[in-house]
């Protein structure tokens, strides 16, 4: 009897070994790493997850936890067992008075938003892509356009049910089993599998108004962002860097394409629908280059505002390209020089179907130990998010690795959901004084090294 046959007897859910099921989880959103598992497990319960991890430890097998597969460095891939948690997709309890909801880890954020909409409730932070899982983004921190104010999605988690790498089912929160609670939130699936989460909710207003502003000077934009975060004029703040190609110029003895960079800023306020906000007051003192557009709509339209963009990317084929994203969090004082240098070295065609993201943050908005970031009252996130054909990726990766190294030289820290080609020394430097704790927690909660091996290099 093979181990796959034996495992199928242990699990009440599905253990899939057909070619189509295995091939469907052989790569991730990054499209850079390929690993085809020997089996795909779709658990029917938390107990199934526990039985699987105990079985894996006993038979010296490894398990990759997979939600929507939005990772980029193979975090959700395995050549042995993939645990597909999307089968754990139940929203179990909604407390409108206590402003909380209990759901399983495989629930997609879109399903949760739709479930809460009739009660005019929503999570405090939503990712731009709603088709990722609750457990997946809590494991990577989870950032959105309200993070400047409310921190990460994992900061707004009240309680978790976790299956450790040893197969133990453990409830945890700030009040019980705090060590595990702090380890799994933004822990990149290294210490346990999130099977259930209790999330904090907020009451939202029925409508929104968004101001589309354009800046032609990064330093002016940063000054306005600090003012906006200090005064809390808007619920949602989002910004990008966009190139306006200018042609070719000589660089390194060759004529190279170059661009003038501009910075769109979208500022969104929730409204009750009877009267919009006072535009003059909302935009008072801001030094934008141009006020391009004002958009009004239902709040649900705002939550799904990027769906048309994702649809275009899919129609154009960009969704199936490689996505070696380089995301970092920078100290405010080093951000202008670093970002300016990165944009200067970035040919406008290098992103293909991607974009360059800016997201401002208040340093105290998050309290997650595992979400490593620079100190400071204000921080700025910077992400180079390309979508390019795979035959061009080898030309781009050295440039992205250079940007990654430069971000750390500027006092920044990498956001770990992207392309992270770290060696052991890089991981030690990333976690710094927290590294001994990370190693201890790994040995404590995943003593057999079952969970998601190969990403964090402990030795």
C-alpha positions as CSV (number, residue, x, y, z in Angstrom):
1,X,0.0,0.0,0.0
2,X,1.4,3.4,-1.0
3,X,1.4,6.4,1.3
4,X,-1.2,8.1,-0.9
5,X,-3.6,5.2,-0.5
6,X,-3.0,5.2,3.3
7,X,-3.6,8.9,3.4
8,X,-6.9,8.6,1.6
9,X,-8.1,6.3,4.3
10,X,-7.2,8.9,7.0
11,X,-8.9,11.9,5.3
12,X,-12.7,12.3,5.1
13,X,-12.2,15.0,2.4
14,X,-10.6,14.4,-1.0
15,X,-7.2,13.1,-1.8
16,X,-6.7,13.7,-5.5
17,X,-3.9,12.1,-7.6
18,X,-5.3,12.6,-11.2
19,X,-3.1,14.5,-13.6
20,X,-5.5,17.4,-14.0
21,X,-5.8,18.1,-10.3
22,X,-2.0,17.9,-9.8
23,X,-1.3,20.1,-12.8
24,X,-3.8,22.7,-11.7
25,X,-1.6,23.4,-8.5
26,X,1.8,23.0,-10.1
27,X,2.5,26.7,-10.4
28,X,1.4,29.9,-8.7
29,X,0.6,33.5,-9.6
30,X,4.3,34.2,-10.0
31,X,4.6,31.6,-12.9
32,X,8.3,31.3,-12.1
33,X,8.4,28.1,-10.0
34,X,6.9,24.8,-11.1
35,X,6.4,21.9,-8.7
36,X,3.8,19.2,-9.4
37,X,2.6,17.4,-6.2
38,X,2.0,13.7,-5.8
39,X,-1.3,14.4,-4.2
40,X,-3.7,17.3,-3.6
41,X,-5.7,17.2,-0.4
42,X,-9.0,19.1,-0.1
43,X,-10.0,18.8,3.6
44,X,-13.5,18.5,4.8
45,X,-12.8,19.8,8.2
46,X,-10.1,21.2,10.6
47,X,-9.7,17.6,11.9
48,X,-8.7,16.6,8.3
49,X,-6.0,19.2,8.4
50,X,-4.8,17.8,11.7
51,X,-4.8,14.3,10.5
52,X,-2.9,15.3,7.3
53,X,-0.1,17.1,9.1
54,X,0.3,14.3,11.7
55,X,0.5,11.8,8.8
56,X,3.0,14.0,6.9
57,X,5.3,14.2,10.0
58,X,5.1,10.4,10.5
59,X,6.0,9.7,6.9
60,X,8.5,12.5,6.5
61,X,6.5,14.3,3.9
62,X,6.1,18.0,3.3
63,X,2.9,20.0,2.8
64,X,2.4,23.3,1.0
65,X,-0.7,25.2,2.1
66,X,-2.6,26.7,-0.9
67,X,-5.5,29.1,-1.1
68,X,-5.8,31.1,-4.3
69,X,-2.1,30.4,-5.2
70,X,-1.3,34.1,-5.3
71,X,2.3,33.5,-4.1
72,X,5.3,34.2,-6.4
73,X,8.2,32.2,-4.9
74,X,6.6,28.8,-4.8
75,X,5.3,29.2,-1.2
76,X,2.1,27.4,-2.2
77,X,3.8,24.7,-4.2
78,X,5.0,21.2,-3.3
79,X,6.4,18.1,-5.1
80,X,4.7,16.0,-2.4
81,X,1.4,17.3,-0.9
82,X,-0.6,20.4,-1.6
83,X,-3.2,21.2,1.0
84,X,-6.0,23.1,-0.9
85,X,-7.8,25.0,1.8
86,X,-10.4,26.5,-0.5
87,X,-12.6,23.6,0.5
88,X,-12.8,25.2,3.9
89,X,-15.1,27.9,2.7
90,X,-17.9,28.4,5.2
91,X,-18.8,31.7,6.9
92,X,-19.9,30.3,10.2
93,X,-21.2,33.2,12.3
94,X,-21.9,36.9,11.8
95,X,-22.3,39.2,14.8
96,X,-23.8,42.5,13.7
97,X,-23.9,44.0,17.1
98,X,-20.4,42.9,18.2
99,X,-19.0,43.8,14.7
100,X,-17.3,40.5,14.1
101,X,-17.5,37.5,11.7
102,X,-16.2,34.0,12.0
103,X,-15.2,32.2,8.8
104,X,-13.0,29.4,7.7
105,X,-9.6,30.0,6.3
106,X,-10.5,29.1,2.7
107,X,-13.2,31.7,2.4
108,X,-12.5,34.3,-0.4
109,X,-12.7,37.9,0.6
110,X,-15.2,38.5,-2.2
111,X,-17.6,36.0,-0.7
112,X,-17.2,37.7,2.7
113,X,-17.9,41.1,1.3
114,X,-21.0,39.9,-0.4
115,X,-22.3,38.2,2.7
116,X,-21.8,41.3,4.8
117,X,-23.2,43.8,2.3
118,X,-26.9,43.6,3.3
119,X,-25.9,44.5,6.9
120,X,-23.8,47.5,5.7
121,X,-20.7,45.9,7.3
122,X,-17.2,45.2,5.9
123,X,-13.8,44.2,7.1
124,X,-11.6,47.1,8.1
125,X,-9.0,46.3,5.4
126,X,-9.6,44.7,2.0
127,X,-7.0,43.7,-0.5
128,X,-7.3,45.0,-4.0
129,X,-7.8,41.5,-5.3
130,X,-10.9,40.1,-3.5
131,X,-10.4,36.6,-5.0
132,X,-7.8,35.6,-2.5
133,X,-8.4,33.7,0.7
134,X,-8.7,34.9,4.3
135,X,-6.1,32.5,5.6
136,X,-3.7,33.3,2.8
137,X,-3.7,37.1,3.3
138,X,-3.7,36.8,7.1
139,X,-0.5,34.6,6.7
140,X,1.2,37.3,4.7
141,X,-0.2,40.3,6.7
142,X,-2.7,41.6,4.0
143,X,-2.5,45.1,2.8
144,X,-5.1,47.4,1.3
145,X,-5.9,51.1,0.7
146,X,-7.2,51.4,4.3
147,X,-4.0,50.0,5.8
148,X,-2.5,53.5,6.4
149,X,-5.2,53.8,9.1
150,X,-6.1,50.3,10.3
151,X,-2.9,48.3,9.7
152,X,-3.0,45.0,7.9
153,X,-5.8,42.5,7.7
154,X,-4.0,40.4,10.2
155,X,-4.0,43.3,12.7
156,X,-7.8,43.2,12.5
157,X,-8.1,39.5,13.4
158,X,-9.6,38.9,16.8
159,X,-9.1,35.1,17.2
160,X,-7.8,32.2,15.1
161,X,-8.1,28.4,15.0
162,X,-4.8,27.1,13.9
163,X,-3.5,23.6,13.2
164,X,0.2,23.6,14.0
165,X,2.8,21.7,12.0
166,X,2.6,19.1,14.6
167,X,-1.1,18.6,13.9
168,X,-2.4,20.2,17.1
169,X,-5.6,22.2,16.8
170,X,-5.1,25.3,18.9
171,X,-7.4,28.3,19.4
172,X,-5.4,31.5,19.8
173,X,-5.8,35.2,20.3
174,X,-4.2,38.0,22.4
175,X,-5.8,36.4,25.4
176,X,-4.8,32.8,24.9
177,X,-1.9,31.1,23.2
178,X,-0.6,34.5,22.2
179,X,2.8,33.2,21.1
180,X,1.1,31.1,18.3
181,X,-1.3,34.0,17.5
182,X,1.6,36.3,16.9
183,X,3.6,33.7,14.9
184,X,0.9,32.7,12.3
185,X,-0.3,36.3,11.6
186,X,2.1,37.3,8.8
187,X,4.1,34.1,9.4
188,X,3.9,33.0,5.8
189,X,2.5,29.6,6.7
190,X,5.6,28.5,8.5
191,X,4.1,27.7,11.9
192,X,0.6,26.5,11.3
193,X,-2.5,26.4,9.0
194,X,-5.2,29.0,9.7
195,X,-8.5,27.0,9.5
196,X,-10.8,29.6,11.1
197,X,-10.6,33.3,11.8
198,X,-12.7,35.8,13.8
199,X,-12.4,39.1,12.0
200,X,-13.2,42.6,13.2
201,X,-15.9,44.5,11.2
202,X,-16.9,48.1,10.7
203,X,-20.1,49.8,9.6
204,X,-19.6,51.5,6.3
205,X,-21.6,54.2,4.6
206,X,-23.7,53.5,1.5
207,X,-21.8,55.5,-1.0
208,X,-18.4,56.9,-1.9
209,X,-16.7,59.8,-3.6
210,X,-13.2,59.5,-5.1
211,X,-11.0,62.3,-6.2
212,X,-8.5,61.5,-9.0
213,X,-5.5,63.7,-8.6
214,X,-2.3,63.8,-10.6
215,X,1.2,64.8,-9.3
216,X,4.3,65.6,-11.3
217,X,6.7,65.8,-8.3
218,X,7.3,62.9,-5.9
219,X,8.3,65.1,-3.0
220,X,5.2,67.2,-3.3
221,X,3.1,64.0,-3.3
222,X,4.8,62.7,-0.2
223,X,4.2,65.9,1.6
224,X,0.5,65.8,0.8
225,X,0.3,62.1,1.8
226,X,1.8,62.9,5.3
227,X,-0.8,65.8,5.7
228,X,-3.7,63.5,4.6
229,X,-2.7,60.7,7.0
230,X,-2.2,63.2,9.9
231,X,-5.6,64.9,9.3
232,X,-7.5,61.7,8.4
233,X,-9.5,63.4,5.7
234,X,-10.3,60.2,3.7
235,X,-11.0,56.6,4.4
236,X,-9.0,55.3,1.5
237,X,-5.7,56.4,0.0
238,X,-4.0,54.8,-3.0
239,X,-1.2,55.9,-5.4
240,X,1.0,54.8,-8.3
241,X,4.0,55.7,-10.4
242,X,3.2,55.8,-14.1
243,X,5.6,56.5,-17.0
244,X,5.0,58.9,-19.9
245,X,7.5,57.6,-22.5
246,X,9.7,60.3,-23.9
247,X,11.6,58.4,-26.6
248,X,15.3,57.3,-26.4
249,X,18.4,58.8,-24.9
250,X,22.0,57.8,-24.7
251,X,22.9,55.7,-21.6
252,X,26.0,53.5,-21.3
253,X,26.9,54.1,-24.9
254,X,23.5,53.0,-26.2
255,X,20.2,54.7,-26.9
256,X,17.7,53.6,-24.2
257,X,14.0,54.3,-23.8
258,X,13.2,56.6,-21.0
259,X,10.1,58.3,-19.4
260,X,8.9,61.2,-17.4
261,X,7.2,59.8,-14.3
262,X,3.8,61.0,-12.9
263,X,2.0,60.0,-9.7
264,X,-1.8,59.5,-9.7
265,X,-3.4,59.7,-6.3
266,X,-6.9,58.5,-5.6
267,X,-8.6,59.8,-2.4
268,X,-11.9,58.2,-1.4
269,X,-14.4,59.3,1.3
270,X,-17.5,57.3,2.3
271,X,-20.7,59.3,2.1
272,X,-24.3,58.7,3.2
273,X,-25.7,59.5,-0.2
274,X,-27.7,62.6,0.8
275,X,-24.8,65.0,0.1
276,X,-21.3,64.6,-1.1
277,X,-18.3,66.0,0.9
278,X,-17.2,69.6,0.5
279,X,-14.7,69.3,-2.2
280,X,-13.0,72.5,-1.4
281,X,-12.5,71.4,2.2
282,X,-11.4,67.9,1.3
283,X,-8.7,69.1,-1.1
284,X,-7.7,72.1,0.9
285,X,-4.0,72.8,0.8
286,X,-3.1,69.9,-1.5
287,X,-0.5,70.7,-4.1
288,X,-1.5,68.4,-6.9
289,X,-0.6,69.1,-10.5
290,X,-4.1,68.5,-11.7
291,X,-7.5,67.4,-10.5
292,X,-8.4,64.9,-13.2
293,X,-11.8,63.5,-12.2
294,X,-14.3,63.0,-9.4
295,X,-16.2,59.7,-9.2
296,X,-19.3,58.9,-7.1
297,X,-20.9,55.5,-6.6
298,X,-22.2,52.7,-4.3
299,X,-19.7,51.5,-1.8
300,X,-19.8,48.0,-3.2
301,X,-18.5,49.4,-6.5
302,X,-15.5,50.8,-4.7
303,X,-14.7,47.5,-3.1
304,X,-14.7,45.9,-6.5
305,X,-13.2,48.9,-8.4
306,X,-10.3,47.0,-9.8
307,X,-12.3,44.1,-11.2
308,X,-12.4,45.8,-14.7
309,X,-8.7,46.2,-14.7
310,X,-8.1,42.5,-13.8
311,X,-10.6,41.5,-16.5
312,X,-8.6,43.6,-19.0
313,X,-5.3,41.9,-17.9
314,X,-6.9,38.5,-18.4
315,X,-8.3,39.4,-21.8
316,X,-4.9,40.7,-22.9
317,X,-3.0,37.6,-21.5
318,X,-1.1,39.6,-18.8
319,X,-2.7,37.4,-16.1
320,X,-0.9,34.4,-17.4
321,X,2.5,36.1,-17.6
322,X,5.2,35.9,-15.0
323,X,4.8,38.2,-11.9
324,X,8.1,38.6,-10.1
325,X,6.9,41.4,-7.8
326,X,9.4,43.4,-5.7
327,X,7.6,45.0,-2.8
328,X,9.2,46.8,0.1
329,X,8.5,49.1,3.0
330,X,10.8,52.2,3.2
331,X,11.6,54.7,5.9
332,X,10.0,58.0,5.0
333,X,13.2,60.0,4.9
334,X,15.0,57.7,2.5
335,X,12.0,57.0,0.2
336,X,12.4,60.0,-2.2
337,X,15.9,59.2,-3.2
338,X,15.4,55.5,-3.4
339,X,12.2,55.7,-5.5
340,X,13.7,58.4,-7.7
341,X,16.7,56.1,-8.4
342,X,14.5,53.1,-9.1
343,X,12.3,55.0,-11.6
344,X,15.3,56.4,-13.4
345,X,16.7,52.9,-14.0
346,X,13.3,51.4,-15.0
347,X,12.7,51.4,-18.7
348,X,9.0,52.2,-19.4
349,X,8.4,49.0,-21.3
350,X,9.8,46.7,-18.5
351,X,6.5,46.4,-16.6
352,X,4.5,45.2,-19.7
353,X,1.1,44.6,-18.1
354,X,2.1,45.6,-14.6
355,X,2.4,48.8,-12.6
356,X,4.4,50.5,-9.8
357,X,2.6,50.9,-6.6
358,X,3.0,53.4,-3.8
359,X,1.2,53.0,-0.5
360,X,1.6,55.3,2.5
361,X,1.4,54.1,6.1
362,X,1.5,55.3,9.6
363,X,4.2,53.4,11.4
364,X,2.0,52.6,14.4
365,X,-0.9,51.3,12.4
366,X,0.4,47.7,12.6
367,X,1.5,45.8,15.7
368,X,2.3,42.5,14.1
369,X,5.7,41.1,15.2
370,X,6.1,39.0,12.0
371,X,5.3,41.9,9.7
372,X,8.9,43.3,9.8
373,X,9.1,46.9,8.8
374,X,11.4,50.0,9.5
375,X,10.8,52.2,12.5
376,X,9.2,55.6,12.1
377,X,6.0,57.5,12.4
378,X,5.4,57.4,8.7
379,X,6.5,54.7,6.1
380,X,6.0,54.4,2.4
381,X,5.4,51.1,0.6
382,X,6.9,50.8,-2.9
383,X,6.2,47.9,-5.3
384,X,7.5,47.1,-8.7
385,X,4.7,44.8,-10.0
386,X,5.5,43.6,-13.5
387,X,3.6,41.1,-15.7
388,X,5.9,40.0,-18.5
389,X,6.3,37.0,-20.8
390,X,8.5,34.3,-19.3
391,X,11.1,34.5,-22.1
392,X,11.9,38.1,-20.9
393,X,12.0,37.4,-17.1
394,X,15.7,36.5,-17.0
395,X,16.5,40.0,-18.2
396,X,14.3,41.6,-15.5
397,X,15.2,39.5,-12.4
398,X,18.7,41.0,-12.0
399,X,17.2,44.5,-12.1
400,X,14.5,43.5,-9.5
401,X,17.1,41.9,-7.3
402,X,19.2,45.1,-7.5
403,X,16.1,47.1,-6.5
404,X,15.5,44.7,-3.6
405,X,19.1,45.0,-2.3
406,X,19.0,48.8,-2.7
407,X,15.8,48.9,-0.6
408,X,17.5,47.2,2.3
409,X,20.5,49.5,1.9
410,X,18.0,52.4,2.3
411,X,16.8,51.0,5.6
412,X,13.7,49.2,4.1
413,X,12.3,45.7,4.5
414,X,10.8,43.4,1.9
415,X,7.1,42.6,2.0
416,X,7.2,38.8,1.8
417,X,4.3,38.0,-0.6
418,X,6.4,38.8,-3.7
419,X,9.5,37.4,-5.4
420,X,11.9,36.7,-2.5
421,X,15.1,35.0,-3.7
422,X,16.6,35.1,-0.2
423,X,19.5,33.0,1.0
424,X,20.0,32.1,4.7
425,X,21.9,35.2,5.4
426,X,19.2,37.4,3.9
427,X,16.6,35.8,6.1
428,X,18.7,36.5,9.2
429,X,19.2,40.1,8.1
430,X,15.5,40.5,7.3
431,X,14.3,39.4,10.8
432,X,17.4,40.9,12.5
433,X,17.0,40.6,16.3
434,X,13.8,38.6,15.8
435,X,15.6,35.8,14.0
436,X,16.3,33.6,17.0
437,X,12.7,33.8,17.9
438,X,11.6,32.8,14.4
439,X,13.9,29.7,14.6
440,X,12.6,28.8,18.0
441,X,9.0,29.1,16.9
442,X,9.6,26.9,13.9
443,X,11.1,24.2,16.0
444,X,8.3,24.6,18.6
445,X,5.2,24.6,16.3
446,X,6.6,22.6,13.2
447,X,9.2,20.4,14.7
448,X,9.3,18.0,11.7
449,X,9.6,20.8,9.2
450,X,6.4,19.7,7.4
451,X,5.0,23.2,6.5
452,X,6.0,25.1,3.4
453,X,9.7,24.1,3.3
454,X,12.2,25.9,1.2
455,X,10.9,29.4,1.4
456,X,12.4,30.6,4.7
457,X,15.9,29.1,4.8
458,X,16.7,28.3,8.5
459,X,20.1,26.9,7.8
